Amino acid sequence: MSEQGKLYLVGTPIGNLSDISPRALEVLGSVDFIAAEDTRVTLKLLSRFNIKKALISCREHNIRQKSAEIAERLMNGESCAVVTDAGMPCISDPGEELVSECAERGIEVIVIPGPSALIAALSVSGLPTERFSFEGFLSINKRSRAERLNEVKDSRATLIFYEAPHKLIYTLKDLLAALGNRKIAVCRELTKIHEEVKRGKIADLLAFYETEKPRGEFVLVVEGKTLEKLPEISISDAVESAMKLLEKGTGTSEMAKQIARQTGHKKSEIYKLINEVRK
């Protein structure tokens, strides 16, 4: 019985072909065949680096059938590299079903990391990067779209969406309606000749693209929900408000709690100053 083959997940450039890694080229040149989202796109990449390999098309409509076929070939000892049109395979990409199939059969899956549009956009956005939620493409179905935005509107994590040029304006309108006028970075054609990052508020970017026709592929990085900032109230004003509450008969503990909540000053600090005023 032949030794079981391996599945390689190979990251490819999101625009600039110089971003491909030596390891990725080595794997693409060594496997028995390559599973690609669009064989025409992958063929251009392989031709650029003089790599000749058999290609299999794995698209959304045939991925279930192809996953089973590829897994069988791997079980029989062949090796396969999976690539998407750009970036990391299996991220908003049908390749994830193939990985699941291989995982269930105990086939080894090896990742060859490479460029990722969502990480590239997040890093250049100027927005918080500690926590983020990748939401991919929003549904074209209005109800599903609204439900998804309603699910994420209270998240404090930075939100990342992919969008096509012909739907950008509609998506910006929906984001504005669902999330409010938050900060956003609209990243276009990253690593390509016409790379562009526009930062501002959603309403401002919507107004811009209503007059400037969107071109290219977009990644939208949106600010998460922020806590409302308390008004800047000085400690002396806080104590004055506290004294008024006491004069109305409010208990000391309740007074301190109310003023601390309204002003952001510590309850213990208000207690201390009130006692000093009373002396």
N, C-alpha and C positions, 0 to 999 in steps of 0.2 A: 504494500500500500504506500502510495506517495506521501511525502510530508505535506502537511496542510500549508496552504499559502497565507499571505497576509494582506490586509487592506490598509492602504496608506491614504490619509487625508492630507492633501497637499494645498497649502495656501498659495494663491497666485496673485500677481499685481492687480491693483484696483484701477490702474491707469498707466503709470510709468513702468514699462517692462524691465527697467533697470532695478526695480525693487525685488525681483525674484531672487531667492537665496541659492547659493551653490548646492546646498543639500536638496532643495526642491528639484533642481535640474538633475541631480544625480539619481534621485528616486524615479523621476519621470522617464529617465533614460534606461532604467534597469528593470522596471516592471514588465509583465507580459502584456498587459493592456490597460487602457485608461477609460474610466467612466466619466463622461463630461455632461454638463448641463446642455450646452450647445456645442456640438462638435465643430462647427465652422469657426467659432471664436477660439476654441482650444487649438484647432489646427494652425491658426495664425501664430499663436504663442509657441507651439512646438516647432514650426517652420523657422521662426526667428532664431531658435537655438539649435537648429539642425537635428531635431529629435523626430524619429519616425516610429510611430506605434499604432497599433490597432485601436480604434476608438469605438466606444459604445455610448449611444445617447440615453441619458437618464433624465427624463423630464417628468413633470408632475403627473401627466396622464398615463405614463407607463412604468412608474417607479416601482410599484408593487411586483409586477412581473419581472422586471429587470433585476430587482434586489434578489429574488429567488434564484435567477439564472447565474448572477455573479457569485452569490454565496456558494452555489454548487461547484463552480469553477475553482473557487478558492479552496473548497474542501478537497478538490482533486489535485491541489498542489500549485495552481497558478497564483500569481500575485497581481494586484490591481491598485492603481492610484485613482482617487476620486478628486475631481476638480470642479469648481463652479466657474461661471463666466468671469468673476472677479472676486478676489478676497478669499475668505475661509469657507470651504464647503460646509454644508449642513447648517448654516446660519441663514434663516429665511430661504431655505433651499431644500429641494426634495431629497438630497443625499442623506438626511437624517434617518430616513426609513431604512436605507441600506445599512447604516451603522447599527441600527436596532436589530436588523435581521442577523447581522454577523455576531452581535453580542449574544443573541439568543442561541446561536449555534456554537458559541465558544471560539469563534475565529478571532485571532489577534488583530486589533486595530491600532495603528500607529499614526500619531499626528505629526505633521511637518508644518509647524506654525509659520504664518506669513502675514501679509497686510490684511487689515480689517477696516472697512469704511466706518463702522460705528465707533471703533476705538480711536481712529484717526480724527474723526469729527469731534468726539468728546474731548480729546486732548487739546484741540485748538479752539474750542468753543469759548473759553473764558468763564465757564460755569462750573459749579462744584463737581468734582470727579469721584469723591469718596463713595457715594452711593448713586447708582444709576439703574434705570430700568429700560431695557431694549424692547420696544413695542413693534418693531418691524413695519410692514405696510398695513395701514388701516384698511378695513374692509370697504368695498365700494357700496355695500348695502347700508343704507342710511341708519336703519335700526341697530344693526350690529356695530356700526361705527360709533353711534351715540352711546351705546352700552359700554363699549371699551373705554371711551373717554370719561364716562361717568365713573368707571372703576378706578381710574388712575388720577382723577382730579385732586384727591386729598393726599396723594403720595408726596412725601418730602424729597424723594429721590429725583435726580435729574432724569428727564424723559427723552428717549431717542427714537425717532421715527425715520423710515425710509419713504421717499416719495418720488413719483414720476413727474416730469415737467407739466404735463397737461392737467394734473390734478393738484398741483401745488397751491393755487389760489383757493380752491375749495377747502383744502386741508387747513390752511391758515385761518380761514373764516371759522371753521369748526373748532379749531384750537382756541381761538379768541372767545367764541361763545361758551365753550365748556370750561376753559381754564382761567379765563380772564386775561388781562393784558400783561402777561409775564415777559421776562427776558427770554430771548431766543437767539440762537446762532443758526443761520441758514447756510449750510456748507454745500458748495456746488463743484462737481467735477474734481474732486480731490486727487492730487498728484498728477493731474493732466495739464495741458497747456493753458486752459482757461479756468484753472482753479480759482475759487473765490469763496471768501467767508464774510458774510454780512451779519453784524451783531446789532441788536437793538430790542425794541419791544415788538410784540407780535403785530400790533396795529400798524406800526411804522413799516415793517417789512411787507405786510399785506398791501399797504398803499403803494410801496415801491413796485412790487411785482404786478400790480394792476395796471401799471403804466409801462413796465418793462417786461416783455414776454419772457417767461421762464424757459431756459434752455439747459439741457444736460440732466444728469441724475443728482438728486438732492438727499442730504441727510439733515434732519431737523433736530436740533438739540435744545430742549425746552427746560427752563427753570422749574424745579419742583415747588410744591406749595411752601410758602414761607410763613412763619409765625408773625402775626401782627406785632409791630414794635409798639411798646408802651410809650405814651407821650413823655417827653423829657420834663419831669417835674423836680424842682430842687427839693432838697431835704427840708428847708425852711418852710416851703409851701406845703409840703406833706404834713409837717407838724401843725401848721395853721389849720389845715383841713381836719386833722385829728382832734384839735382843741374844740372845733365847732361841733364835731360829733359828740364829744364828751358833754358839752354844754346842753345838747339836746337829750341827754340821758342815756346815750349809747354806752354799754359796758366797756371797760378798758380792753378786755381781750378781743371783743368783737370789733372795736374801733381799730385796733392795731392790725387785725386781720384784713379789714376792708381797705385801709389805707395802703397796706403792703401790696395787696392785689391790684389796686388802682395805679400805684406809682412805681412799683418795682423795687422800692426800698425795703430793706430787711425789717421784719416785724420786731426783732430785738432792738434794732437801731431806733425805731420809732418809740418803743417803750422807754428806752434810756433818755431820749431827748424830752419826752413828755414829762418824765419825772424831774428832770433838771428845770424845766419851765415852771413846774408846780412848786419848787422849793422857794 
